[in-house]
Amino acid sequence: MPISLSCGLVLLNEDAEVLLAHATETRHWDIPKGAPDPGEAHRDTALRETREETGLVLDRHTLIELGRFPYRRDKELHLFATRLRRADVALDSLTCTSMFNSYRTGKLIPEMDAYRWASADDVPQYASQSLAKLFAQTLTLASIDARLREAGL
């Protein structure tokens, strides 16, 4: 079975909460992530996916690389991280421009339709099992927070 790659961005605020986006027509929340375009650098993919799924335009120089991680049997994640101040992110003004055909109506709708900050304790309540497991066992929000602090972010 071929393994696909998804590049994403873990956005933490000053309280080490992660920004999650609600995947439209599902019950789970996710970080901005997606497949790289041919020849696209993984850091650029993470930035593009974040811009498309949240509307946030971020400076590539403020990202730290977290590495590649097993996500599901058929997918790996190449993750980056940066810090955003809660006061600088108006959740109700974030917007997704990445569209897909609704499973229900067939009409084009945004991939993401809501946003929230989630603590490490809240992640399992909202995120998919794969993402919750990653943040609980392999790459904790506390460890990402520490790496961002070391980088001066």
Backbone as JSON Lines, residues from 0, in Angstrom:
{"i":0,"aa":"M","n":[0.85,-1.18,0.0],"ca":[0.0,0.0,0.0],"c":[0.9,1.24,0.0]}
{"i":1,"aa":"P","n":[0.71,2.13,-0.99],"ca":[1.52,3.35,-1.01],"c":[1.17,4.27,0.16]}
{"i":2,"aa":"I","n":[2.18,4.97,0.65],"ca":[1.98,5.89,1.77],"c":[1.98,7.32,1.23]}
{"i":3,"aa":"S","n":[0.9,8.03,1.51],"ca":[0.81,9.42,1.06],"c":[1.42,10.35,2.1]}
{"i":4,"aa":"L","n":[1.73,11.55,1.67],"ca":[2.33,12.54,2.55],"c":[1.42,13.76,2.62]}
{"i":5,"aa":"S","n":[1.24,14.25,3.83],"ca":[0.49,15.47,4.06],"c":[1.39,16.4,4.86]}
{"i":6,"aa":"C","n":[1.47,17.66,4.44],"ca":[2.31,18.65,5.13],"c":[1.4,19.61,5.88]}
{"i":7,"aa":"G","n":[1.74,19.87,7.14],"ca":[0.85,20.69,7.94],"c":[1.57,21.6,8.9]}
{"i":8,"aa":"L","n":[0.74,22.45,9.52],"ca":[1.26,23.46,10.42],"c":[0.52,23.39,11.76]}
{"i":9,"aa":"V","n":[1.3,23.24,12.83],"ca":[0.76,23.26,14.18],"c":[0.88,24.69,14.67]}
{"i":10,"aa":"L","n":[-0.25,25.33,14.89],"ca":[-0.3,26.72,15.32],"c":[-0.65,26.76,16.79]}
{"i":11,"aa":"L","n":[0.31,27.18,17.62],"ca":[0.08,27.25,19.07],"c":[-0.04,28.7,19.5]}
{"i":12,"aa":"N","n":[-0.88,28.93,20.51],"ca":[-0.94,30.26,21.1],"c":[-0.05,30.3,22.35]}
{"i":13,"aa":"E","n":[-0.08,31.41,23.06],"ca":[0.8,31.59,24.23],"c":[0.47,30.65,25.38]}
{"i":14,"aa":"D","n":[-0.72,30.03,25.35],"ca":[-1.11,29.06,26.39],"c":[-0.91,27.61,25.95]}
{"i":15,"aa":"A","n":[-0.15,27.42,24.86],"ca":[0.14,26.09,24.29],"c":[-1.13,25.39,23.82]}
{"i":16,"aa":"E","n":[-2.13,26.18,23.41],"ca":[-3.33,25.61,22.8],"c":[-3.12,25.58,21.29]}
{"i":17,"aa":"V","n":[-3.66,24.58,20.64],"ca":[-3.5,24.41,19.2],"c":[-4.75,24.91,18.48]}
{"i":18,"aa":"L","n":[-4.53,25.55,17.33],"ca":[-5.65,25.99,16.5],"c":[-6.15,24.8,15.69]}
{"i":19,"aa":"L","n":[-7.42,24.49,15.86],"ca":[-8.06,23.41,15.11],"c":[-9.13,23.99,14.2]}
{"i":20,"aa":"A","n":[-9.29,23.37,13.04],"ca":[-10.31,23.75,12.08],"c":[-11.28,22.58,11.94]}
{"i":21,"aa":"H","n":[-12.58,22.87,11.93],"ca":[-13.59,21.83,11.79],"c":[-13.7,21.4,10.34]}
{"i":22,"aa":"A","n":[-13.52,20.12,10.09],"ca":[-13.65,19.57,8.74],"c":[-15.15,19.47,8.41]}
{"i":23,"aa":"T","n":[-15.58,20.26,7.44],"ca":[-16.97,20.36,7.06],"c":[-17.58,18.97,6.78]}
{"i":24,"aa":"E","n":[-18.79,18.79,7.24],"ca":[-19.58,17.56,7.08],"c":[-18.96,16.35,7.78]}
{"i":25,"aa":"T","n":[-18.09,16.61,8.76],"ca":[-17.57,15.52,9.6],"c":[-17.74,15.96,11.05]}
{"i":26,"aa":"R","n":[-17.37,15.08,11.97],"ca":[-17.44,15.45,13.38],"c":[-16.07,15.81,13.95]}
{"i":27,"aa":"H","n":[-15.02,15.72,13.12],"ca":[-13.69,15.98,13.68],"c":[-13.1,17.32,13.25]}
{"i":28,"aa":"W","n":[-12.13,17.75,14.05],"ca":[-11.37,18.99,13.86],"c":[-9.95,18.59,13.52]}
{"i":29,"aa":"D","n":[-9.25,19.45,12.79],"ca":[-7.92,19.1,12.29],"c":[-7.01,20.32,12.28]}
{"i":30,"aa":"I","n":[-5.74,20.09,12.08],"ca":[-4.79,21.17,11.84],"c":[-4.78,21.42,10.33]}
{"i":31,"aa":"P","n":[-4.35,22.6,9.89],"ca":[-4.23,22.84,8.45],"c":[-3.14,21.93,7.88]}
{"i":32,"aa":"K","n":[-3.52,21.15,6.87],"ca":[-2.56,20.23,6.25],"c":[-3.1,19.75,4.91]}
{"i":33,"aa":"G","n":[-2.18,19.27,4.08],"ca":[-2.59,18.73,2.79],"c":[-1.41,18.25,2.0]}
{"i":34,"aa":"A","n":[-1.7,17.72,0.82],"ca":[-0.68,17.13,-0.05],"c":[0.11,18.21,-0.78]}
{"i":35,"aa":"P","n":[1.41,17.97,-0.94],"ca":[2.22,18.93,-1.71],"c":[1.9,18.84,-3.19]}
{"i":36,"aa":"D","n":[1.96,20.0,-3.85],"ca":[1.88,20.03,-5.31],"c":[3.2,19.52,-5.85]}
{"i":37,"aa":"P","n":[3.23,19.02,-7.09],"ca":[4.5,18.54,-7.66],"c":[5.58,19.61,-7.59]}
{"i":38,"aa":"G","n":[6.73,19.26,-7.03],"ca":[7.86,20.17,-6.93],"c":[7.76,21.19,-5.81]}
{"i":39,"aa":"E","n":[6.68,21.2,-5.05],"ca":[6.49,22.18,-3.98],"c":[7.26,21.75,-2.73]}
{"i":40,"aa":"A","n":[8.0,22.67,-2.14],"ca":[8.7,22.39,-0.89],"c":[7.68,22.16,0.22]}
{"i":41,"aa":"H","n":[7.98,21.26,1.13],"ca":[7.03,20.89,2.18],"c":[6.66,22.06,3.08]}
{"i":42,"aa":"R","n":[7.61,22.92,3.39],"ca":[7.33,24.12,4.2],"c":[6.32,25.0,3.46]}
{"i":43,"aa":"D","n":[6.5,25.14,2.14],"ca":[5.58,25.95,1.34],"c":[4.2,25.3,1.28]}
{"i":44,"aa":"T","n":[4.15,23.98,1.25],"ca":[2.86,23.28,1.27],"c":[2.13,23.59,2.57]}
{"i":45,"aa":"A","n":[2.83,23.51,3.69],"ca":[2.21,23.78,4.99],"c":[1.66,25.21,5.04]}
{"i":46,"aa":"L","n":[2.43,26.16,4.51],"ca":[1.98,27.56,4.47],"c":[0.77,27.74,3.55]}
{"i":47,"aa":"R","n":[0.81,27.11,2.38],"ca":[-0.3,27.21,1.43],"c":[-1.57,26.6,2.01]}
{"i":48,"aa":"E","n":[-1.44,25.43,2.59],"ca":[-2.62,24.77,3.16],"c":[-3.21,25.6,4.3]}
{"i":49,"aa":"T","n":[-2.33,26.21,5.1],"ca":[-2.8,27.07,6.19],"c":[-3.54,28.28,5.63]}
{"i":50,"aa":"R","n":[-2.98,28.88,4.59],"ca":[-3.63,30.04,3.95],"c":[-5.0,29.63,3.36]}
{"i":51,"aa":"E","n":[-5.03,28.5,2.66],"ca":[-6.27,28.04,2.02],"c":[-7.33,27.64,3.04]}
{"i":52,"aa":"E","n":[-6.91,27.02,4.15],"ca":[-7.87,26.47,5.1],"c":[-8.25,27.42,6.23]}
{"i":53,"aa":"T","n":[-7.46,28.49,6.42],"ca":[-7.77,29.44,7.51],"c":[-7.79,30.9,7.06]}
{"i":54,"aa":"G","n":[-7.12,31.21,5.97],"ca":[-6.96,32.59,5.55],"c":[-5.74,33.25,6.16]}
{"i":55,"aa":"L","n":[-5.03,32.57,7.05],"ca":[-3.84,33.13,7.7],"c":[-2.65,33.11,6.73]}
{"i":56,"aa":"V","n":[-2.01,34.25,6.58],"ca":[-0.81,34.36,5.75],"c":[0.36,34.54,6.72]}
{"i":57,"aa":"L","n":[1.24,33.56,6.72],"ca":[2.33,33.53,7.7],"c":[3.69,33.61,7.02]}
{"i":58,"aa":"D","n":[4.67,34.09,7.74],"ca":[6.04,34.22,7.25],"c":[6.74,32.88,7.4]}
{"i":59,"aa":"R","n":[7.3,32.37,6.3],"ca":[7.96,31.07,6.33],"c":[9.14,31.05,7.3]}
{"i":60,"aa":"H","n":[9.71,32.21,7.62],"ca":[10.86,32.27,8.52],"c":[10.47,32.13,9.98]}
{"i":61,"aa":"T","n":[9.18,32.18,10.28],"ca":[8.74,32.0,11.67],"c":[8.38,30.55,11.97]}
{"i":62,"aa":"L","n":[8.57,29.66,11.01],"ca":[8.23,28.25,11.22],"c":[9.44,27.47,11.7]}
{"i":63,"aa":"I","n":[9.19,26.55,12.6],"ca":[10.22,25.56,12.95],"c":[9.75,24.22,12.39]}
{"i":64,"aa":"E","n":[10.68,23.41,11.98],"ca":[10.35,22.09,11.45],"c":[10.27,21.11,12.61]}
{"i":65,"aa":"L","n":[9.17,20.38,12.66],"ca":[8.99,19.37,13.71],"c":[9.43,17.99,13.24]}
{"i":66,"aa":"G","n":[9.33,17.71,11.93],"ca":[9.75,16.43,11.39],"c":[8.62,15.69,10.71]}
{"i":67,"aa":"R","n":[8.94,14.43,10.33],"ca":[7.96,13.55,9.68],"c":[7.5,12.5,10.68]}
{"i":68,"aa":"F","n":[6.2,12.24,10.65],"ca":[5.61,11.33,11.64],"c":[4.61,10.4,10.98]}
{"i":69,"aa":"P","n":[4.59,9.13,11.44],"ca":[3.51,8.23,10.98],"c":[2.18,8.78,11.49]}
{"i":70,"aa":"Y","n":[1.17,8.74,10.63],"ca":[-0.13,9.29,10.99],"c":[-1.21,8.2,10.95]}
{"i":71,"aa":"R","n":[-1.28,7.55,9.82],"ca":[-2.14,6.38,9.65],"c":[-1.33,5.36,8.88]}
{"i":72,"aa":"R","n":[-1.89,4.17,8.7],"ca":[-1.14,3.15,7.96],"c":[-0.78,3.62,6.55]}
{"i":73,"aa":"D","n":[-1.63,4.49,5.98],"ca":[-1.44,4.92,4.6],"c":[-0.97,6.37,4.47]}
{"i":74,"aa":"K","n":[-0.61,7.02,5.6],"ca":[-0.24,8.44,5.52],"c":[0.81,8.82,6.55]}
{"i":75,"aa":"E","n":[1.72,9.7,6.12],"ca":[2.69,10.34,7.0],"c":[2.43,11.83,7.01]}
{"i":76,"aa":"L","n":[2.83,12.49,8.1],"ca":[2.74,13.94,8.19],"c":[4.13,14.54,8.28]}
{"i":77,"aa":"H","n":[4.37,15.6,7.52],"ca":[5.57,16.4,7.68],"c":[5.08,17.71,8.29]}
{"i":78,"aa":"L","n":[5.46,17.94,9.55],"ca":[4.88,19.05,10.3],"c":[5.87,20.15,10.61]}
{"i":79,"aa":"F","n":[5.32,21.35,10.66],"ca":[6.03,22.57,11.04],"c":[5.19,23.22,12.13]}
{"i":80,"aa":"A","n":[5.76,24.2,12.82],"ca":[5.0,24.87,13.89],"c":[5.4,26.33,13.96]}
{"i":81,"aa":"T","n":[4.49,27.14,14.49],"ca":[4.77,28.52,14.82],"c":[3.82,28.95,15.92]}
{"i":82,"aa":"R","n":[4.07,30.13,16.44],"ca":[3.25,30.66,17.54],"c":[2.42,31.84,17.02]}
{"i":83,"aa":"L","n":[1.17,31.89,17.44],"ca":[0.28,33.01,17.17],"c":[-0.28,33.48,18.5]}
{"i":84,"aa":"R","n":[-0.39,34.77,18.67],"ca":[-1.03,35.28,19.89],"c":[-2.54,35.17,19.73]}
{"i":85,"aa":"R","n":[-3.18,34.67,20.76],"ca":[-4.63,34.52,20.75],"c":[-5.31,35.84,20.36]}
{"i":86,"aa":"A","n":[-4.79,36.94,20.89],"ca":[-5.39,38.26,20.63],"c":[-5.28,38.67,19.16]}
{"i":87,"aa":"D","n":[-4.34,38.08,18.43],"ca":[-4.13,38.42,17.03],"c":[-4.96,37.56,16.07]}
{"i":88,"aa":"V","n":[-5.67,36.58,16.6],"ca":[-6.44,35.66,15.75],"c":[-7.92,35.74,16.13]}
{"i":89,"aa":"A","n":[-8.7,36.38,15.28],"ca":[-10.15,36.43,15.48],"c":[-10.75,35.19,14.83]}
{"i":90,"aa":"L","n":[-11.12,34.22,15.65],"ca":[-11.59,32.94,15.12],"c":[-12.75,33.11,14.14]}
{"i":91,"aa":"D","n":[-13.64,34.05,14.42],"ca":[-14.8,34.22,13.55],"c":[-14.47,34.91,12.23]}
{"i":92,"aa":"S","n":[-13.23,35.4,12.08],"ca":[-12.86,36.01,10.81],"c":[-12.0,35.07,9.95]}
{"i":93,"aa":"L","n":[-11.62,33.92,10.48],"ca":[-10.87,32.95,9.68],"c":[-11.8,32.38,8.61]}
{"i":94,"aa":"T","n":[-11.22,32.08,7.46],"ca":[-12.05,31.61,6.35],"c":[-11.29,30.61,5.5]}
{"i":95,"aa":"C","n":[-12.01,29.65,4.98],"ca":[-11.42,28.61,4.15],"c":[-11.8,28.86,2.68]}
{"i":96,"aa":"T","n":[-10.8,28.89,1.81],"ca":[-11.05,29.06,0.38],"c":[-10.88,27.75,-0.38]}
{"i":97,"aa":"S","n":[-10.47,26.7,0.3],"ca":[-10.33,25.39,-0.32],"c":[-11.7,24.71,-0.31]}
{"i":98,"aa":"M","n":[-12.18,24.35,-1.48],"ca":[-13.55,23.85,-1.62],"c":[-13.56,22.38,-2.04]}
{"i":99,"aa":"F","n":[-14.69,21.72,-1.73],"ca":[-14.93,20.37,-2.21],"c":[-16.42,20.21,-2.43]}
{"i":100,"aa":"N","n":[-16.79,19.15,-3.14],"ca":[-18.2,18.89,-3.39],"c":[-18.83,18.24,-2.17]}
{"i":101,"aa":"S","n":[-19.91,18.84,-1.69],"ca":[-20.63,18.32,-0.53],"c":[-21.05,16.89,-0.77]}
{"i":102,"aa":"Y","n":[-20.87,16.06,0.27],"ca":[-21.32,14.66,0.19],"c":[-22.84,14.61,0.12]}
{"i":103,"aa":"R","n":[-23.49,15.61,0.69],"ca":[-24.96,15.62,0.77],"c":[-25.62,16.22,-0.46]}
{"i":104,"aa":"T","n":[-25.09,17.37,-0.92],"ca":[-25.77,18.12,-1.99],"c":[-25.0,18.14,-3.3]}
{"i":105,"aa":"G","n":[-23.7,17.84,-3.26],"ca":[-22.87,17.92,-4.46],"c":[-22.39,19.32,-4.77]}
{"i":106,"aa":"K","n":[-22.88,20.33,-4.03],"ca":[-22.46,21.71,-4.26],"c":[-21.1,21.96,-3.62]}
{"i":107,"aa":"L","n":[-20.36,22.91,-4.2],"ca":[-19.05,23.27,-3.65],"c":[-19.22,23.97,-2.3]}
{"i":108,"aa":"I","n":[-18.49,23.47,-1.31],"ca":[-18.52,24.05,0.03],"c":[-17.09,24.1,0.57]}
{"i":109,"aa":"P","n":[-16.82,24.96,1.57],"ca":[-15.47,25.04,2.13],"c":[-15.06,23.76,2.85]}
{"i":110,"aa":"E","n":[-13.8,23.41,2.73],"ca":[-13.25,22.23,3.4],"c":[-13.35,22.35,4.92]}
{"i":111,"aa":"M","n":[-13.17,23.57,5.43],"ca":[-13.23,23.84,6.87],"c":[-14.32,24.89,7.11]}
{"i":112,"aa":"D","n":[-15.06,24.74,8.22],"ca":[-16.19,25.66,8.44],"c":[-16.25,26.29,9.83]}
{"i":113,"aa":"A","n":[-15.29,26.0,10.71],"ca":[-15.26,26.61,12.04],"c":[-13.85,26.43,12.61]}
{"i":114,"aa":"Y","n":[-13.53,27.24,13.63],"ca":[-12.18,27.24,14.19],"c":[-12.26,27.36,15.71]}
{"i":115,"aa":"R","n":[-11.27,26.76,16.39],"ca":[-11.23,26.83,17.86],"c":[-9.81,26.59,18.34]}
{"i":116,"aa":"W","n":[-9.53,27.12,19.53],"ca":[-8.3,26.78,20.24],"c":[-8.61,25.58,21.12]}
{"i":117,"aa":"A","n":[-7.69,24.64,21.18],"ca":[-7.89,23.44,22.01],"c":[-6.64,23.16,22.83]}
{"i":118,"aa":"S","n":[-6.84,22.9,24.12],"ca":[-5.73,22.5,24.99],"c":[-5.4,21.04,24.72]}
{"i":119,"aa":"A","n":[-4.28,20.59,25.25],"ca":[-3.9,19.18,25.1],"c":[-4.99,18.27,25.63]}
{"i":120,"aa":"D","n":[-5.64,18.67,26.73],"ca":[-6.72,17.86,27.31],"c":[-7.96,17.84,26.42]}
{"i":121,"aa":"D","n":[-8.17,18.9,25.64],"ca":[-9.36,19.0,24.78],"c":[-9.2,18.31,23.44]}
{"i":122,"aa":"V","n":[-7.98,18.13,22.98],"ca":[-7.74,17.59,21.64],"c":[-8.48,16.27,21.4]}
{"i":123,"aa":"P","n":[-8.44,15.29,22.31],"ca":[-9.13,14.03,22.03],"c":[-10.64,14.18,21.84]}
{"i":124,"aa":"Q","n":[-11.21,15.19,22.45],"ca":[-12.65,15.44,22.32],"c":[-13.02,15.92,20.92]}
{"i":125,"aa":"Y","n":[-12.1,16.6,20.24],"ca":[-12.4,17.23,18.96],"c":[-11.72,16.57,17.76]}
{"i":126,"aa":"A","n":[-10.47,16.23,17.9],"ca":[-9.67,15.77,16.76],"c":[-9.95,14.31,16.41]}
{"i":127,"aa":"S","n":[-9.52,13.95,15.21],"ca":[-9.6,12.55,14.8],"c":[-8.73,11.71,15.74]}
{"i":128,"aa":"Q","n":[-8.98,10.43,15.76],"ca":[-8.21,9.53,16.62],"c":[-6.72,9.58,16.26]}
{"i":129,"aa":"S","n":[-6.42,9.68,14.98],"ca":[-5.02,9.71,14.54],"c":[-4.3,10.96,15.03]}
{"i":130,"aa":"L","n":[-4.95,12.12,14.92],"ca":[-4.33,13.36,15.38],"c":[-4.22,13.39,16.9]}
{"i":131,"aa":"A","n":[-5.27,12.95,17.58],"ca":[-5.24,12.91,19.05],"c":[-4.11,12.01,19.55]}
{"i":132,"aa":"K","n":[-3.93,10.87,18.9],"ca":[-2.86,9.94,19.29],"c":[-1.49,10.57,19.04]}
{"i":133,"aa":"L","n":[-1.31,11.25,17.91],"ca":[-0.05,11.91,17.61],"c":[0.29,12.92,18.7]}
{"i":134,"aa":"F","n":[-0.68,13.76,19.07],"ca":[-0.43,14.8,20.07],"c":[-0.33,14.25,21.49]}
{"i":135,"aa":"A","n":[-0.85,13.07,21.73],"ca":[-0.78,12.48,23.07],"c":[0.5,11.67,23.27]}
{"i":136,"aa":"Q","n":[0.99,11.01,22.21],"ca":[2.07,10.06,22.38],"c":[3.38,10.44,21.7]}
{"i":137,"aa":"T","n":[3.31,10.97,20.51],"ca":[4.51,11.18,19.7],"c":[5.02,12.61,19.75]}
{"i":138,"aa":"L","n":[4.11,13.55,19.67],"ca":[4.48,14.96,19.53],"c":[3.52,15.78,20.39]}
{"i":139,"aa":"T","n":[3.82,15.87,21.67],"ca":[2.89,16.55,22.57],"c":[2.91,18.06,22.34]}
{"i":140,"aa":"L","n":[1.78,18.69,22.66],"ca":[1.71,20.14,22.54],"c":[2.73,20.8,23.46]}
{"i":141,"aa":"A","n":[2.99,20.21,24.62],"ca":[3.99,20.75,25.55],"c":[5.38,20.72,24.92]}
{"i":142,"aa":"S","n":[5.71,19.65,24.2],"ca":[7.03,19.57,23.57],"c":[7.14,20.57,22.41]}
{"i":143,"aa":"I","n":[6.06,20.78,21.67],"ca":[6.07,21.77,20.6],"c":[6.21,23.16,21.2]}
{"i":144,"aa":"D","n":[5.48,23.43,22.27],"ca":[5.56,24.71,22.96],"c":[7.0,24.97,23.41]}
{"i":145,"aa":"A","n":[7.66,23.98,23.98],"ca":[9.04,24.13,24.44],"c":[9.97,24.43,23.27]}
{"i":146,"aa":"R","n":[9.77,23.74,22.14],"ca":[10.63,23.99,20.98],"c":[10.41,25.39,20.43]}
{"i":147,"aa":"L","n":[9.17,25.86,20.42],"ca":[8.89,27.22,19.95],"c":[9.54,28.24,20.88]}
{"i":148,"aa":"R","n":[9.47,28.0,22.19],"ca":[10.11,28.92,23.15],"c":[11.63,28.95,22.94]}
{"i":149,"aa":"E","n":[12.23,27.78,22.72],"ca":[13.68,27.71,22.46],"c":[14.05,28.51,21.23]}
{"i":150,"aa":"A","n":[13.14,28.53,20.25],"ca":[13.38,29.27,19.0],"c":[13.03,30.75,19.13]}
{"i":151,"aa":"G","n":[12.62,31.16,20.32],"ca":[12.27,32.55,20.54],"c":[10.89,32.93,20.04]}
{"i":152,"aa":"L","n":[10.05,31.95,19.85],"ca":[8.69,32.21,19.34],"c":[7.64,32.01,20.43]}
